[in-house]
Amino acid sequence: MRWLIGVAGLLAVGAAPAPRNIAPATFVEWKAADGVRAFRSGDVTVRASVSGKDGDSPPAVTISAPGVPALRIVNDDAMANFASSIAIGPLVRGQPSSVIVQTYSGGAHCCVHVAVALRSGKTFRLVDVGQWDGDSVAWPRDLSGDGVADFRFVDNVFLYAFGSYADSWAPPLIKTIRGGKVVDVSTDPAFRPLFVADMAKARTACLGAEPNFAGGPCAGYLGDAARLGRFDAAWAEVARSGVAAKAGFPDSCNERPKPNPCYTDFATGVRGFLRKNGYLR
């Protein structure tokens, strides 16, 4: 995947229809069948169109504001036949509006690609927030109280790791934009309540699961617990319940080349997985 980026004066952006006013921080959908459309909130206008000749072409989005060079972005991994989501609003308290664009690559789950046209002074700057399996994300909220909006995702590394997508449980993953870069802030104590709430739900799913399907929810439960410094107590509970004895695990011993160590049971597998992904030391 790559983003194609241009600015007004270098790329012709074409004529746009009269923009439709939309509420701040509210996503609207656009797809190829809608034709060229423009949306406005405050002083920011977003124009959506097809970058090529048909809906199989990637969507092209042009963002503009008075006194700011327009930014045109094209995600060549997406198709305009699939709906794109566009929203305009401030991401930092007291700062002017930026733009979030979500495009979809197709497939049963994957992937929603999230991009931000970050307003910084008299420029819009593209910040790639990454590809995410599942539904579109909500407009980010300031969850920590520091005045900067936080994106709440689920940690995609848990999906399929211990079972099917439907049997997986992925803990929260919190990201924010600092200095124009996307930063993982999940370990910030300000977000502990999110993991406490998710851990309670994951615990119920883990301990109540059929053993053959317990790997996913139990891995999510133990991931939440590890984030909170409660892994040992949570593992003791899972071990006593007996569900871990038959739970699925990353069968790394069948990989080529075989890692050292490789995992032959849920107990070692989940610990190795959580260490690899930064949940345990």
N, C-alpha and C positions, 0 to 999 in steps of 0.2 A: 504494500500500500504506500502511496505517496500523495502528498498534497501539492497541487499546482497553485501557485500564488502569483497574483499580479496586482498592480495598482493602476488607478485611472491615469490616463496619459500614455501608458504602455500597452494596455489592452483595451480595446473598444468594449464598452459595457452595454451599448445599445439603448434604445428608448424603453422606458418603463411606464406602466400604467400608473394612474393615480394611486398612491399608497393607501392601504386600509389601516386605520388606526387600531392598535391592539393594546391591551392592558399591560403594564410593566410586569416582567417576570412571569409571563404567561405564555406557554408554548402553543403555537399554531402549526398545523400540518400543511405541507405542500407536496404535490407530486406532479409528474409530467403532464398528466391529463388536465391539470388545472391551467396550463399555459403559463405565460409570464405573469408573475404576481409581485407586488411590492407591499411591504408592511412597515408601519412606523410607530414608534413609541418615543415620546419626547422629541429630541432632535436627531434621533438615529433612524435611518431608513435601510431596510434590507430588501433587496431584489432577488427573487429566485427564478431560475430558468433552467432549461436543458442545455448542457454544454456542447452537445453534438446535434445530430439530425433526428434522433428518436429517443424514446424512453429508456432504451438500453444504455444510453450515454449517461455519464455521471451528472449529478446536479451541479449547477454553478450558482454560487451565492455571492452577491456584491453588497458590501456594507459601506455606508457613507454617513457623514454628518457635516454640517457647515464648518468650513475651515480645516477639515481633516481629509487627507487623501483617501479616496475610496480603496477598499481592499476587496479583491475578488479571489475566492477560494473554490477549488474543485477537488473533491475526494474521488480519485480514480478507482477506488475499490467499491464504490456504491453505484446504484442505478437509480435514475430519476423515476422509474416506474414505481419504486417503493417510496412510501411517504417519508419525507424529511420533516424534522421538527425544528422550529425556529422560535427563539424568544429573545427579548431585549430588556435589559435592566441593569442596575448597578450591582457589581460584585464586591465592592468595597464601600463601607459606610462613608457617605459624603462625596463620593467620586461619581463622575458621569457614567452613563450606561455603556455596557459592553453587550456582546451578542453571543448566544450559545446556539450552535447548529449541530443537530444530531442526524446522521445518515445511517442507512441500513444496508448491509451487504447481502442479505438474503440468507436462507437456511432456516432450519427448524428453531434454532435459538440464536445463533451467532450471525452477525455481530452488529451491535449498535456502536457507531463511532462518534465520539463526542469531541467537538472542537470549540474553542472560544476565540472570538475576535476581541481581544482585550484592549480596552481604551486606555491609552497611556499618553498623557499630554496631548499632542496634536497628531497622534498616529493610532491606527488599529494594528495590533500585533497578533499573529496567529499563535495560539497555544494549543497543542495537541494533548487532550486529556486521555486518549487511548480508546481501545476497542473493548467492549463489554458484552458478555453473554447475557441475554435476557431482554427485559423490557427497556424502553427509554427511561432515562433518569428524570427525576423531578428537578425543578429549579433549585439550585443549592441555597441552603440557609446558613446563617451564622450560628453554628451549633456550640461554639466555644466562647462566644461573647467578646471576641477580639476585634470585631468589626469587619472581618473578612469572611466571605461565604465559603462554606465547606460542601464538597460533593460527597454524598453518601452512596457508596456502591456496596456490593458483596464481593468477598475475595474469591475471584474466579478459579484460583488454583485448587479449591476444594471440589469444584464441579467435576464429576466423573472419576475423582481420585479414589474413592472408596465404594463406588457403585454407580448406577445409572444417574443421569441428570435428575430424574424424579426422586431418587433416593438420596441425593446429596443435600448437605446442609452447609451453607457458606456463611461464615461470620461477617459482620460489618467491616468495611474498608473505607476509611475516610481520607480524602485528598483535598488539598487546597492549592491555590496558586500564590506563590511568593517570589518576588523578584522576576516575574515572567516565567517561572518554572513550576511544574506540577510536583508537589511534595506529599508523601505519605505521612499523615499525622495521626495514624490510628493509635499509636502508643501514648499520645498526649493524655494526661489524666483527665482533661476536660471531657473526654469522650467515654470515660468508664461507664456512665449510666447506660449508654447504648449497648455495651457488651454485657452488662448485668441483665438487662432486659432480654437480650437475645439468648444468653446462657440459660435463663429460666425456661424459655420455649424449647431450646435444643435439648435440655435435660429431659423434659417430658417426652420428646420424640425419641430420644436415645433409649431411655429405660423402658419405654412402651413398645419398642419396635420388635418385630420378629427377628431372631438372631441373624438370619441370612441377609437381612436388609438393615442391620443396625450400624454397619460401618460408616455410612454417610452421616447420619445424625449424631452418632457418638463422636466422630472426628470433629464435627462442628462444635459440639458441646465442649470437647477438650481444647479446641482452639480458643473458644471464648474464655475458658477457665485459665488457659495459659496467658492470655492477654491480661488477665486480672491477678496473676500470681497465685492461682488456686489449682494448678494442674494436679499436684499430688493428691489432694483431697478428692478431686473429681475422678481421677483415675481409680482410686481406691473404691469409689462408689460403682464405677462401671465394672470393675473386676468382680466385686461382690455380686453384682446382678447376674453375671453369667453371660450377658449378651455378647461380650467381646470374644468369647471362645469360638464362635462361628462367624464372626463379623468379617466382611471383606476387607482387604488391605491392598496396598500397592504391591503387586507381585513383581517386585524389581529383580528377583532372581532369574526371571525369564528374559530380561533385557539383554541386549548385546550392544556394546560390551557390558558384562555384568558388573554392577557397582560393588564396591567393598566398603562397608558391609552391605549385603542385600537383605531384604526383609521377608521372613517366612511366616509371620503371624501378625495379628492386628497390634499386639502390644509393642513390638519393635517397629512395625511399620508406621504406626501413628506417631511415635516419638521421632523417628527419623524424618518423617514428613514435616512435622512441626518445627524441628530444628532447621531443616533445609529452607523453610519459608519464613524463618525469623520469629517464630512464636516461642520457641524454647532455645535456651543456650546449651 
